[in-house]
C-alpha cells in the first residue's frame, strides 16, 4: 500500500498543517493535496494558499515586522504615472526657492539651510519619508499582530495545539504584513496628494531637507486662477520655513516623533471586532479586511491617557504650524495673491485629503492641529511685543517653548517676555514658593545634622584631652 493511502482526509490535512507551521522547505505534494477532497477542500486553492503562507513564514523576520511589502506597495502606487521631473520644472522651482530664501531671511532669524532644496517625484517622496511612517505606525502594527496571535491561542482546541505550535509566529507575521501592506497603500496614495515635504505637518523628511513635488504642485494650482509663479513662491517659502525650524531646533524633531509613538503605543486592538471579522473572513475577498484596517474599525475608543497625549501633540503641532504661518505671511507680503493663497492652504489643511484621512484611521491619529489659528495669533502677539529675534529665541531650548496655556492667554506670555527683556525679576508663582520652602527645609535639616555631629565629636575630644570623663570642662583643651 502506498504511503498515505491508509490515512483519512483529516490525517492528510493535519500533516499539511504540520509541514506549513513546522516551516519544512520544499513543495507541497500535489497527490497529498488531491486527497483533501474528502474534506470538501479545493486542492488547487489549498496549494496556492499553502505556498503563499509557507513562503511568508519562511521569510518572516525573527523579530519585528518586515516593511518591504509596505515599500513595494507605496512605490507601486506612487510610480504608476511614470512621470519624471522636467528641466523646466526644476529651473522654475529652483528660482522660487532662491527668492523665497531671501524673503524668509527678512522675516526670521532662524538660519538658512545648509543644503539646497530639492524637487522630488512621488516615488522619491516615498523613499525619503517611509522610514518615519514606519516608525510612527510600528506600535499599531505590533498591536494588531499580537491580537491575532492571542486570538489564535484562545480559539485553538487543546488537542490541536501541538499541530499548530508554529502558527503563533505565522499569525504574527501575517497580521503585521497585512498592516504593513495597508500602510504602504496609504502612503502611496498620500504621495499623490502632498505638495511639499512639510505638507502633512509632521517631520517626515530628513532634518534640514526641503522639497516640492512638481506633479502635485501642478494639481494643487489647477483651477485656482492664480499664477504659477506666485503659488511657487508662496509654497517654497512655507516649505523653507518648516525645514529651517526643524534644522535649527534639533530637539524638536525627536520631540514630535516621540509624542506620536507614545500615543501609538497606547493603542490596543479591539479583539472582539477582530474575532468577529475573522469569523466571516473570506481569503478570496480581502476587501473587507482592508476596509476594516483603513477605517479604524479595529481600533477601540481612545483612553483618557491617549486623549491627553493627543491634546499635547495637537498643541505642539499647532505651535509649529502657527509659527510657519506667521513667518510665511510676513515673508510673502510682496505677493499680490498672498492672502488668497493663504486661505486656500488653510482650507486644504483643515479638510485634508482622502489618503491623509485614511492614515488617521489606520493609526488612530489626526495630524491636523485644531488650534492653529489660536497659535498663529499668539505668535503674532509675541512678534509685536518682543520682535522677530525674541520670538524665534523661544525655539532655542525645549523649556522655552510656549505651552498650551500660553496659546490660551498670549498676554501672560508677552508680559513674561517683556519683563525678561527689561531685566526684571520674573513674577513669583506657587511653584517658586514651594521650591523655596523645600530648599529651606533641606538646608535646616542639613544644619541640624551638622550640629548634632559637631556636638558629639567635640564632647568626646574634650573629655579625652582634659582627663575629665564627663568632658564638661569648658576650659579644657580643644583639638586644633
VEXDREN-2710 file (C-alpha; in Angstrom, 1 decimal):
% VEXDREN-2710
k/r/px/py/pz
1/UNK/0.0/0.0/0.0
2/UNK/1.4/3.3/-1.0
3/UNK/2.4/5.7/1.7
4/UNK/-0.6/7.8/2.7
5/UNK/-3.3/5.5/1.3
6/UNK/-4.3/4.3/4.8
7/UNK/-4.7/7.9/6.1
8/UNK/-8.0/9.7/6.4
9/UNK/-8.6/13.1/4.9
10/UNK/-8.3/14.5/8.4
11/UNK/-4.9/12.9/8.8
12/UNK/-3.8/14.4/5.4
13/UNK/-4.9/17.9/6.4
14/UNK/-3.1/17.6/9.8
15/UNK/0.1/16.5/8.0
16/UNK/-0.1/19.5/5.7
17/UNK/-0.6/21.8/8.7
18/UNK/2.5/20.3/10.3
19/UNK/4.5/21.0/7.2
20/UNK/3.3/24.5/7.0
21/UNK/3.7/25.5/10.6
22/UNK/6.8/23.5/11.1
23/UNK/8.4/25.5/8.3
24/UNK/9.5/22.5/6.3
25/UNK/11.0/23.5/3.0
26/UNK/10.0/22.1/-0.3
27/UNK/7.0/21.9/-2.5
28/UNK/3.6/20.6/-1.3
29/UNK/2.9/17.2/-2.7
30/UNK/0.0/17.5/-5.2
31/UNK/-1.0/13.9/-4.7
32/UNK/-1.3/14.6/-1.0
33/UNK/-3.4/17.7/-1.7
34/UNK/-5.7/15.7/-4.0
35/UNK/-6.8/13.5/-1.1
36/UNK/-8.2/16.6/0.7
37/UNK/-11.3/16.4/-1.5
38/UNK/-12.8/14.2/1.2
39/UNK/-12.9/17.3/3.4
40/UNK/-14.6/19.4/0.8
41/UNK/-11.4/21.4/0.3
42/UNK/-10.4/22.5/-3.2
43/UNK/-6.9/21.1/-3.6
44/UNK/-5.8/23.7/-6.2
45/UNK/-6.9/26.6/-3.9
46/UNK/-5.3/24.9/-0.9
47/UNK/-2.0/24.5/-2.8
48/UNK/-1.9/28.2/-3.6
49/UNK/-2.7/29.2/-0.1
50/UNK/-0.1/26.9/1.4
51/UNK/2.6/28.2/-0.9
52/UNK/1.8/31.8/0.0
53/UNK/1.7/31.2/3.7
54/UNK/4.7/28.9/3.8
55/UNK/6.7/31.5/1.8
56/UNK/5.6/34.2/4.2
57/UNK/6.5/32.0/7.2
58/UNK/9.9/31.0/5.8
59/UNK/10.8/34.7/5.0
60/UNK/9.5/36.1/8.2
61/UNK/11.9/38.2/10.3
62/UNK/12.9/36.8/13.7
63/UNK/11.8/40.0/15.4
64/UNK/9.6/42.9/14.4
65/UNK/7.9/43.3/11.1
66/UNK/9.3/43.3/7.6
67/UNK/8.4/46.6/5.9
68/UNK/9.5/45.6/2.4
69/UNK/5.9/45.0/1.5
70/UNK/4.9/48.5/2.6
71/UNK/7.7/50.0/0.5
72/UNK/6.8/48.0/-2.6
73/UNK/3.1/48.8/-2.3
74/UNK/3.8/52.5/-1.8
75/UNK/6.2/52.8/-4.7
76/UNK/3.9/50.8/-7.0
77/UNK/1.1/53.4/-6.4
78/UNK/3.5/56.4/-6.4
79/UNK/5.2/55.4/-9.7
80/UNK/2.0/54.5/-11.6
81/UNK/2.0/57.7/-13.6
82/UNK/5.6/57.1/-14.7
83/UNK/6.2/60.9/-15.0
84/UNK/9.6/62.4/-14.1
85/UNK/10.6/66.0/-13.5
86/UNK/11.3/68.2/-16.5
87/UNK/14.2/70.6/-16.7
88/UNK/11.8/73.5/-16.8
89/UNK/10.1/72.4/-13.6
90/UNK/13.5/72.1/-11.8
91/UNK/14.5/75.5/-13.0
92/UNK/11.3/77.3/-12.1
93/UNK/11.1/75.8/-8.6
94/UNK/14.8/76.4/-8.0
95/UNK/14.4/80.1/-8.8
96/UNK/11.3/80.2/-6.5
97/UNK/13.3/78.6/-3.7
98/UNK/16.2/81.1/-4.1
99/UNK/13.9/84.2/-3.9
100/UNK/11.9/82.6/-1.1
101/UNK/15.1/82.2/0.9
102/UNK/15.9/85.9/0.6
103/UNK/12.4/86.9/1.6
104/UNK/12.4/84.5/4.5
105/UNK/15.7/85.8/5.9
106/UNK/13.9/89.2/6.4
107/UNK/11.1/87.5/8.4
108/UNK/13.0/85.2/10.8
109/UNK/16.4/84.9/12.5
110/UNK/16.3/81.2/12.1
111/UNK/19.3/80.5/9.9
112/UNK/19.3/79.2/6.3
113/UNK/19.6/75.6/5.3
114/UNK/23.0/74.1/4.7
115/UNK/21.8/72.0/1.7
116/UNK/19.8/73.1/-1.3
117/UNK/16.1/72.4/-1.6
118/UNK/15.0/69.5/-3.9
119/UNK/12.3/68.7/-6.4
120/UNK/11.0/65.2/-5.8
121/UNK/9.0/62.7/-7.8
122/UNK/6.2/60.9/-5.9
123/UNK/8.4/57.9/-5.6
124/UNK/11.2/60.0/-4.3
125/UNK/9.0/61.4/-1.6
126/UNK/8.0/57.8/-0.6
127/UNK/11.7/56.8/-0.4
128/UNK/12.5/59.8/1.7
129/UNK/9.6/59.6/4.2
130/UNK/8.8/55.9/4.5
131/UNK/11.3/55.3/7.4
132/UNK/9.4/57.9/9.5
133/UNK/6.0/56.5/8.6
134/UNK/7.2/53.0/9.7
135/UNK/8.4/54.4/13.0
136/UNK/5.1/56.1/13.6
137/UNK/3.0/53.1/12.6
138/UNK/5.0/50.2/14.0
139/UNK/3.4/50.2/17.5
140/UNK/0.0/49.8/15.9
141/UNK/1.2/47.1/13.6
142/UNK/2.7/45.1/16.5
143/UNK/-0.6/45.5/18.4
144/UNK/-2.6/44.0/15.6
145/UNK/0.0/41.2/15.2
146/UNK/-0.2/40.4/18.9
147/UNK/-4.0/40.5/18.9
148/UNK/-4.0/37.9/16.0
149/UNK/-1.7/35.7/18.0
150/UNK/-3.7/35.9/21.1
151/UNK/-7.0/35.2/19.2
152/UNK/-5.4/32.1/17.7
153/UNK/-4.1/30.9/21.1
154/UNK/-7.6/31.3/22.7
155/UNK/-9.5/29.6/19.9
156/UNK/-7.3/26.5/19.1
157/UNK/-8.6/23.4/20.9
158/UNK/-6.2/21.8/23.3
159/UNK/-5.8/18.7/21.1
160/UNK/-4.6/20.8/18.1
161/UNK/-2.0/22.9/20.0
162/UNK/0.9/20.6/19.1
163/UNK/-0.1/20.6/15.5
164/UNK/-0.1/24.4/15.2
165/UNK/2.8/25.1/17.5
166/UNK/4.4/27.3/14.9
167/UNK/1.2/29.1/14.0
168/UNK/1.7/31.9/16.5
169/UNK/4.7/33.2/14.7
170/UNK/3.0/32.8/11.4
171/UNK/-0.1/34.7/12.6
172/UNK/2.0/37.5/14.0
173/UNK/3.8/37.7/10.6
174/UNK/0.5/37.7/8.7
175/UNK/-1.0/40.3/10.9
176/UNK/2.0/42.6/10.7
177/UNK/2.3/42.1/6.9
178/UNK/-1.3/42.9/6.3
179/UNK/-0.9/46.2/8.2
180/UNK/2.4/47.0/6.5
181/UNK/0.8/46.4/3.1
182/UNK/-2.1/48.7/4.1
183/UNK/0.2/51.4/5.3
184/UNK/2.2/51.2/2.1
185/UNK/-1.1/51.7/0.1
186/UNK/-2.0/54.7/2.2
187/UNK/1.5/56.3/2.0
188/UNK/1.5/55.6/-1.8
189/UNK/-1.8/57.5/-2.1
190/UNK/-0.6/60.2/0.1
191/UNK/2.3/60.7/-2.3
192/UNK/-0.2/61.7/-4.9
193/UNK/-1.6/64.5/-2.6
194/UNK/1.3/66.2/-0.8
195/UNK/2.8/69.2/-2.4
196/UNK/5.9/69.6/-0.3
197/UNK/8.0/67.8/2.3
198/UNK/6.3/69.5/5.3
199/UNK/2.8/69.4/3.9
200/UNK/1.5/67.0/6.4
201/UNK/2.8/68.9/9.4
202/UNK/4.9/66.0/10.8
203/UNK/8.7/66.0/10.3
204/UNK/8.6/63.1/7.8
205/UNK/11.6/64.4/5.7
206/UNK/15.2/64.1/6.9
207/UNK/16.2/67.1/9.1
208/UNK/17.1/70.1/7.1
209/UNK/15.6/68.8/3.8
210/UNK/13.1/71.0/1.9
211/UNK/11.3/69.7/-1.2
212/UNK/8.4/70.3/-3.6
213/UNK/6.7/67.7/-5.8
214/UNK/6.2/69.3/-9.2
215/UNK/3.4/67.0/-10.3
216/UNK/1.3/67.5/-7.2
217/UNK/2.1/71.3/-7.3
218/UNK/0.5/71.4/-10.8
219/UNK/-2.6/69.6/-9.4
220/UNK/-2.7/72.0/-6.5
221/UNK/-2.7/75.1/-8.6
222/UNK/-5.2/73.8/-11.2
223/UNK/-8.4/75.8/-11.4
224/UNK/-7.3/78.3/-8.7
225/UNK/-6.9/81.2/-11.2
226/UNK/-3.6/82.1/-9.5
227/UNK/-0.3/82.5/-11.4
228/UNK/2.0/79.5/-11.0
229/UNK/5.0/81.8/-10.1
230/UNK/3.1/83.2/-7.2
231/UNK/2.0/79.8/-6.0
232/UNK/5.5/78.5/-6.3
233/UNK/7.0/81.4/-4.3
234/UNK/4.4/81.0/-1.5
235/UNK/4.8/77.3/-1.2
236/UNK/8.6/77.5/-1.4
237/UNK/8.6/80.0/1.4
238/UNK/6.4/77.8/3.6
239/UNK/8.5/74.7/2.9
240/UNK/11.8/76.5/3.7
241/UNK/10.3/77.9/6.9
242/UNK/9.3/74.5/8.0
243/UNK/12.6/72.9/7.1
244/UNK/14.6/75.7/8.7
245/UNK/12.7/75.4/12.0
246/UNK/13.4/71.7/12.3
247/UNK/17.0/72.1/11.4
248/UNK/17.5/75.0/13.9
249/UNK/15.6/73.4/16.8
250/UNK/17.3/70.0/16.6
251/UNK/15.4/68.7/19.6
252/UNK/12.1/69.4/18.0
253/UNK/12.0/66.5/15.5
254/UNK/12.6/63.9/18.2
255/UNK/10.1/65.7/20.5
256/UNK/7.3/65.4/17.9
257/UNK/8.1/61.8/16.8
258/UNK/8.4/60.6/20.4
259/UNK/5.0/62.1/21.3
260/UNK/3.4/60.4/18.3
261/UNK/4.9/57.0/19.1
262/UNK/4.0/57.4/22.8
263/UNK/0.4/57.9/21.7
264/UNK/0.5/55.0/19.3
265/UNK/1.9/52.6/21.9
266/UNK/-1.2/53.1/23.9
267/UNK/-3.4/51.7/21.1
268/UNK/-4.8/48.2/21.6
269/UNK/-6.7/46.4/19.0
270/UNK/-10.4/45.6/19.7
271/UNK/-10.1/41.8/19.9
272/UNK/-13.9/41.3/19.7
273/UNK/-14.1/43.2/16.4
274/UNK/-11.1/41.3/15.2
275/UNK/-12.6/37.9/16.1
276/UNK/-15.9/38.9/14.5
277/UNK/-14.1/39.9/11.3
278/UNK/-12.1/36.7/11.3
279/UNK/-15.2/34.5/11.7
280/UNK/-16.6/35.7/8.4
281/UNK/-13.4/36.5/6.6
282/UNK/-13.1/35.1/3.0
283/UNK/-9.5/34.9/1.8
284/UNK/-10.6/35.3/-1.8
285/UNK/-12.4/38.6/-0.9
286/UNK/-9.8/40.5/1.2
287/UNK/-11.6/43.9/0.7
288/UNK/-13.5/43.7/4.0
289/UNK/-10.2/43.3/5.9
290/UNK/-8.6/46.2/4.1
291/UNK/-11.6/48.4/4.8
292/UNK/-11.6/47.4/8.5
293/UNK/-7.9/48.3/8.8
294/UNK/-8.3/51.6/6.9
295/UNK/-11.5/52.7/8.6
296/UNK/-10.1/52.2/12.1
297/UNK/-12.8/49.7/13.0
298/UNK/-10.2/47.5/14.8
299/UNK/-9.1/50.4/17.0
300/UNK/-11.2/51.0/20.1
301/UNK/-12.1/54.3/21.6
302/UNK/-9.2/56.3/23.0
303/UNK/-8.4/56.0/26.7
304/UNK/-8.1/59.1/28.9
305/UNK/-4.3/58.9/28.8
306/UNK/-4.4/58.8/25.0
307/UNK/-6.8/61.7/24.8
308/UNK/-4.4/63.7/27.0
309/UNK/-1.4/62.6/24.9
310/UNK/-3.3/63.6/21.7
311/UNK/-4.1/67.1/23.1
312/UNK/-0.4/67.6/23.9
313/UNK/0.6/66.6/20.4
314/UNK/-2.0/68.8/18.8
315/UNK/-0.8/71.8/20.8
316/UNK/2.8/71.1/19.7
317/UNK/1.8/70.8/16.1
318/UNK/-0.3/73.9/16.3
319/UNK/2.7/75.8/17.7
320/UNK/4.9/74.6/14.8
321/UNK/2.3/75.3/12.1
322/UNK/1.3/78.6/13.6
323/UNK/4.9/79.8/13.6
324/UNK/5.3/78.7/10.0
325/UNK/2.1/80.6/9.1
326/UNK/3.2/83.8/10.7
327/UNK/6.7/83.7/9.2
328/UNK/5.4/82.9/5.7
329/UNK/2.8/85.6/5.9
330/UNK/5.5/88.2/6.8
331/UNK/7.8/86.9/4.1
332/UNK/5.3/87.0/1.3
333/UNK/3.8/90.4/1.7
334/UNK/5.2/91.3/-1.8
335/UNK/2.9/88.7/-3.4
336/UNK/-0.3/90.3/-4.7
337/UNK/-2.2/87.0/-4.3
338/UNK/-0.6/86.0/-0.9
339/UNK/-3.9/86.4/1.0
340/UNK/-5.8/84.2/-1.4
341/UNK/-3.2/81.5/-1.4
342/UNK/-3.1/81.6/2.4
343/UNK/-6.8/80.9/2.6
344/UNK/-6.5/78.0/0.0
345/UNK/-3.7/76.4/2.1
346/UNK/-5.7/76.8/5.3
347/UNK/-8.9/75.2/3.8
348/UNK/-6.8/72.4/2.4
349/UNK/-5.1/71.8/5.7
350/UNK/-8.3/71.8/7.7
351/UNK/-10.0/69.3/5.4
352/UNK/-7.1/67.0/4.5
353/UNK/-7.1/64.7/1.5
354/UNK/-8.6/61.2/1.3
355/UNK/-5.2/59.5/1.9
356/UNK/-4.5/61.6/4.9
357/UNK/-7.9/60.7/6.4
358/UNK/-7.1/57.0/5.8
359/UNK/-3.8/57.4/7.6
360/UNK/-5.6/58.9/10.6
361/UNK/-8.0/55.9/10.7
362/UNK/-5.1/53.4/10.2
363/UNK/-3.0/54.6/13.2
364/UNK/-5.7/56.4/15.1
365/UNK/-4.0/59.8/14.8
366/UNK/-5.2/63.0/13.2
367/UNK/-2.2/65.1/12.2
368/UNK/-4.0/68.4/11.6
369/UNK/-3.9/70.6/14.6
370/UNK/-7.3/72.2/15.6
371/UNK/-5.8/75.2/17.4
372/UNK/-3.8/76.5/14.5
373/UNK/-5.5/79.9/14.4
374/UNK/-5.1/80.5/18.1
375/UNK/-1.4/79.5/17.9
376/UNK/-0.8/81.8/15.0
377/UNK/-2.5/84.7/16.9
378/UNK/-0.1/84.0/19.8
379/UNK/2.9/84.2/17.6
380/UNK/1.8/87.5/16.1
381/UNK/1.3/88.9/19.6
382/UNK/4.8/87.8/20.6
383/UNK/6.3/89.3/17.4
384/UNK/4.6/92.6/18.1
385/UNK/5.8/92.6/21.7
386/UNK/9.4/91.5/21.6
387/UNK/10.3/91.4/17.9
388/UNK/11.4/88.7/15.5
389/UNK/14.6/87.7/17.4
390/UNK/12.8/87.5/20.7
391/UNK/10.1/85.3/19.1
392/UNK/12.4/83.0/17.4
393/UNK/14.6/82.6/20.5
394/UNK/11.7/80.6/22.1
395/UNK/12.7/77.7/19.9
396/UNK/16.3/77.6/21.2
397/UNK/15.5/75.2/24.1
398/UNK/12.6/72.9/24.9
399/UNK/11.9/74.6/28.2
400/UNK/11.4/78.0/26.5
401/UNK/8.7/76.7/24.1
402/UNK/5.2/78.2/24.8
403/UNK/2.7/76.0/26.5
404/UNK/-1.0/75.3/25.8
405/UNK/-1.8/77.9/28.5
406/UNK/0.2/80.4/26.5
407/UNK/-1.9/79.7/23.4
408/UNK/-5.0/80.4/25.6
409/UNK/-3.5/83.5/27.2
410/UNK/-0.9/85.2/25.0
411/UNK/-0.9/88.3/27.2
412/UNK/0.6/86.4/30.1
413/UNK/3.4/85.1/27.8
414/UNK/4.0/88.6/26.4
415/UNK/4.2/90.0/29.9
416/UNK/6.8/87.5/30.9
417/UNK/8.9/88.0/27.8
418/UNK/8.8/91.8/28.2
419/UNK/9.8/91.6/31.8
420/UNK/12.7/89.3/30.9
421/UNK/13.8/91.8/28.2
422/UNK/13.8/94.6/30.7
423/UNK/15.9/92.5/33.1
424/UNK/13.1/92.4/35.7
425/UNK/12.9/89.6/38.2
426/UNK/10.3/87.1/37.0
427/UNK/7.0/87.1/38.8
428/UNK/6.9/84.5/41.6
429/UNK/4.2/81.8/41.5
430/UNK/3.1/79.0/43.7
431/UNK/5.8/76.6/42.3
432/UNK/8.5/79.1/43.2
433/UNK/7.2/79.3/46.8
434/UNK/7.0/75.6/47.1
435/UNK/10.5/75.1/45.8
436/UNK/11.9/77.7/48.2
437/UNK/10.2/76.0/51.1
438/UNK/11.6/72.7/50.1
439/UNK/15.1/74.0/49.7
440/UNK/14.8/75.9/53.1
441/UNK/13.7/72.7/54.8
442/UNK/16.6/70.8/53.3
443/UNK/19.1/73.4/54.5
444/UNK/17.6/73.4/58.0
445/UNK/17.9/69.6/58.2
446/UNK/21.5/69.7/56.9
447/UNK/22.4/72.3/59.6
448/UNK/20.7/70.2/62.3
449/UNK/22.6/67.1/61.3
450/UNK/25.9/69.0/61.2
451/UNK/25.3/70.5/64.7
452/UNK/24.5/67.1/66.1
453/UNK/27.6/65.6/64.6
454/UNK/29.8/68.5/65.8
455/UNK/28.4/68.3/69.4
456/UNK/29.1/64.6/69.6
457/UNK/32.6/64.8/68.2
458/UNK/33.5/67.9/70.3
459/UNK/32.5/66.4/73.6
460/UNK/34.4/63.2/73.1
461/UNK/37.6/65.1/72.3
462/UNK/37.4/67.5/75.2
463/UNK/36.8/64.8/77.8
464/UNK/39.6/62.7/76.4
465/UNK/42.2/65.5/76.3
466/UNK/41.3/67.0/79.7
467/UNK/41.2/63.8/81.5
468/UNK/37.7/64.7/82.6
469/UNK/35.4/61.7/81.9
470/UNK/32.4/63.9/81.7
471/UNK/34.0/66.2/79.1
472/UNK/32.1/69.1/80.5
473/UNK/35.1/71.4/81.4
474/UNK/34.7/74.4/79.1
475/UNK/38.2/75.5/79.8
476/UNK/39.7/72.2/78.7
477/UNK/41.9/72.0/75.7
478/UNK/40.3/71.7/72.3
479/UNK/41.6/69.9/69.3
480/UNK/43.3/72.1/66.7
END
